[in-house]
Amino acid sequence: MGLKIGASLDSDGSDMAERGGGSSGGGPTLVWKAVSFAVGEAPILKGVSGSVSGGQVCALLGPSGAGKTSLLNVLAGRSATRGDTRISARVEVDGAVIDPVSRGGQ
């Protein structure tokens, strides 16, 4: 069993990540698409996508080692400085692209 992300659905039931986000009134929307993360030759995350709007709750579920903390570290920009890492991701906050590699935890 891998990492499962509670889908963020709009009021019409459509997947907000597939539509590129869109705030539902509670604050900024965070969208991540095709997040991949590897340390050395070991892939940790492969093609993980999801979204959460302000005012919504998003659950990251999975067994130990599924990549929950790794995903949060990539989204926060905390993984780029850890040894031999490779990160590929598209992260947006209200449509503005954020580079999780150059952020460095800022």
N, C-alpha and C positions, 0 to 999 in steps of 0.2 A: 504494500500500500504506500502510495506516495503522498506528497504534499497536496492538501485540498484547501482551496480558498473559497470562502462563502461568496457567492456571486453578488455583485451589486446590481440590483434590478431597478429600473425606473418604474413609475406607477403603471405603465402600460405593459410591464413584464419583459421589456426588451433589455438585453445585456448592455450596460453602459460602457463596458470596456470595448465591445465591438463597435460602438458608435463613436468612441473617442471621448467619452466622459460627458460632462454636462452637469452643472450643479443643480441640486434639488432644493436649494435655499438655505442650507445649514452652514455653509462655508465653502472653502475651496475643495475641488475635486482632485484626487490623486489617482493617476492612471499609470500602470506599468504594463509594458508589452514586451514579449519575447525576452524576458530576463534570463540570461545564461551566466553562470559563474563557475569557474574552475580554479582549483589550486593545484599547481603543477599539472600533471596529466589526469588528475581525478576530477571528473565533472560533479559539481555539487547541485547546480540548478540547470535545467535545460528547458528553455522556451516557456517560462512561467509568465502568465498574464493575469491582470485583475484590475479592479478599481474600487474606490470607496469615496463617497461624497461626504462633505461636512454634515454632521448630524446623523450619519449612519454608523453602524457597527460592522466591522469586518472581522471574521474569525479565520485564523490560520490553524489548521488542524493537521496532524500527522504524527507518526511514531517518532521516537528518538532517531535522529540522523536524517530526517526527511528533508531538511533544509529551511525550516521555519525561521530560525535565527539568522541564517545566511541571507535569506530574502530581506529581512528587516535591515540587516547591516548593509546590503547593497543599496536599498532604497534610501538609507540615511547617509550614504557616501562613506561608510566606515570600513569597507572591504578593500578599497583600492591600494592601501598602503601596507597590506599584509603579505609580505613575501612574494612568491611567484604566483600571481593571480591574473586571471583573464576574466574580464567582465564585458558583456554585450547586453545592452538594455536600452529601451526607450521609456523615459519617465517624464510625465507631464503633470504640472500643477495648473489647473484651470486653463489648459491648452498651451501653456508656456513650457517648452522643453527644458528639462533639468538634466545635466550630465552627472550621473552618480559617480563617475570615475574622477572627474576634476574637482568635485565638491570637497572631498577629503574630510567629511564629517562636519562641515560648516553648516 
